[in-house]
Amino acid sequence: MADSYRYRCGECGHRTAWGSESRGEQAIETHYGRSHPHVVPGGMVEFRKGSSSGGGCGCLIALGIVVLLLIIASRY
């Protein structure tokens, strides 16, 4: 999961290499400092698919159970 993030420049389309979130942030800030010195860093972050272990639906299931329990509790 350490190589899950890639940052894209909002000005020229430059992309950082896949890496950790902190390394990507540092790389895009360095790019903006060199290539676009008077522009606030922007762009977008890409998250590599398949890099998370659970698929991301664990919180959704837990939230559904809580809502179901609240509905049941409100009937009594």
Secondary structure as UniProt FT lines:
FT   TURN            2..3
FT   STRAND          5..8
FT   TURN            10..12
FT   HELIX           21..35
FT   TURN            37..38
FT   STRAND          44..47
FT   TURN            49..50
FT   TURN            55..56
FT   HELIX           58..74
//
